[in-house]
């Protein structure tokens, strides 16, 4: 006799739900193949600041510490990487991590990124939630507070 497995189910729960606030002057980007994305309205030809939210199913033994190590390994490997700051901090009510950095862009400018991540225990599985905000270096003064506010508004429903 066989047993039928299904998704979603108790053994294979669906991914966590995520939500963020959309400030005035920012538009949703439903066609970028991630759970949530939005970008700031800017003049034509300018870099478009954006925030994306990615949800990834990870192996049970993969925890926050490994997620942070993998993230930092990717970022610090970028030529010209300059760290702005990092800290352990709650992300949407879950233990998490934040890192902010800048690096040269191939088009000759500088990009700044703010990344927050957490790993949510779903019983038999874990979901990693990563929120990444990006803007051009010269946009940081006006845009960085908006990116941080969007990241602060993250809601995760398990």
C-alpha positions in Angstrom: 0.0 0.0 0.0 1.4 3.4 -0.9 0.8 6.8 0.7 0.2 9.9 -1.3 2.3 12.9 -0.6 1.1 16.4 -1.2 2.3 20.0 -1.3 1.4 21.9 0.7 0.8 19.6 3.6 2.0 19.0 7.2 5.1 17.2 5.9 5.7 19.7 3.1 4.4 23.1 4.3 4.1 25.9 1.7 6.5 28.8 2.0 6.0 31.6 4.6 4.0 34.6 3.5 5.7 37.9 3.3 4.5 41.5 3.2 6.1 45.0 3.0 4.8 48.5 3.0 4.8 50.4 -0.4 5.7 54.1 0.3 4.4 56.8 -2.0 6.6 57.2 -5.0 7.5 53.4 -5.2 5.9 51.0 -7.6 5.4 47.2 -7.4 7.4 45.0 -9.7 5.4 41.8 -10.1 7.3 40.6 -13.2 10.8 40.1 -11.6 10.2 36.5 -10.5 10.6 37.0 -6.7 7.8 37.0 -4.1 7.8 40.8 -3.6 9.6 43.6 -5.3 9.2 47.4 -5.6 11.2 50.2 -7.1 11.3 54.0 -6.6 10.1 56.3 -9.3 13.1 58.2 -10.8 13.8 60.2 -13.9 14.4 58.3 -17.1 17.9 56.8 -17.4 18.7 57.0 -13.6 19.4 53.9 -11.5 16.1 52.7 -10.0 16.4 52.0 -6.3 14.6 48.8 -5.4 13.8 46.4 -2.6 13.2 42.7 -3.2 12.1 39.9 -0.9 13.2 36.4 -1.6 11.9 33.3 0.2 14.0 30.1 -0.1 13.4 26.7 1.3 16.6 25.5 3.0 17.8 22.2 4.5 16.9 21.5 8.1 20.5 21.7 9.2 20.9 25.1 7.5 20.5 27.8 10.1 20.9 31.5 10.5 24.6 31.2 11.2 25.2 29.4 7.9 23.0 31.8 6.0 25.0 34.8 7.3 28.3 33.1 6.5 27.1 32.4 2.9 25.8 36.0 2.5 29.0 37.5 3.8 31.1 35.2 1.6 29.3 36.4 -1.5 29.4 40.1 -0.6 33.0 40.3 0.6 34.1 38.5 -2.6 32.9 41.5 -4.7 35.8 43.7 -5.9 35.7 47.0 -4.1 33.4 45.8 -1.3 33.2 48.3 1.5 31.1 47.4 4.5 28.9 50.2 6.0 27.7 48.2 9.0 26.4 44.9 10.2 24.6 43.6 13.3 22.5 40.7 14.6 18.9 42.0 14.8 15.4 40.9 14.7 13.9 40.6 11.2 10.1 40.7 11.3 10.1 39.3 14.8 12.6 36.5 14.1 16.3 36.3 15.0 18.1 37.8 12.0 21.1 39.7 10.6 21.6 43.0 8.8 24.6 44.0 6.6 25.0 47.2 4.5 27.7 47.7 2.0 28.8 49.5 -1.2 30.7 48.4 -4.2 31.7 49.7 -7.6 29.1 49.1 -10.4 30.1 47.9 -13.9 28.6 51.1 -15.3 31.1 53.2 -13.5 29.2 54.3 -10.4 28.8 52.9 -6.9 25.9 50.7 -5.7 24.9 50.5 -2.0 23.0 47.4 -0.7 21.2 46.8 2.6 20.5 43.1 3.2 18.5 41.6 6.0 17.9 37.9 6.5 16.3 35.4 8.8 15.6 31.7 8.9 12.0 30.7 9.9 11.5 27.3 11.4 8.5 25.6 9.7 8.6 22.3 11.6 10.0 19.8 9.1 11.6 22.5 6.9 13.2 26.0 7.2 12.5 29.0 5.1 15.1 31.7 4.6 13.7 35.2 4.0 16.1 37.8 2.5 15.2 41.4 1.9 17.7 43.4 -0.2 17.5 47.1 -0.9 19.7 48.6 -3.6 20.4 52.2 -4.7 23.2 54.1 -6.4 25.7 55.6 -4.1 24.7 59.2 -4.9 21.1 58.3 -4.1 21.8 57.1 -0.5 21.1 60.4 1.2 17.5 60.5 0.1 16.8 56.8 -0.5 18.6 54.9 2.3 16.0 55.9 5.0 13.2 54.8 2.7 14.9 51.4 2.0 15.4 50.9 5.7 11.8 51.8 6.4 10.6 49.3 3.8 12.8 46.6 5.3 11.5 47.5 8.8 7.9 47.0 7.6 8.5 43.3 6.6 5.9 41.0 7.9 6.3 37.2 7.8 3.4 34.8 8.3 4.2 31.2 8.9 
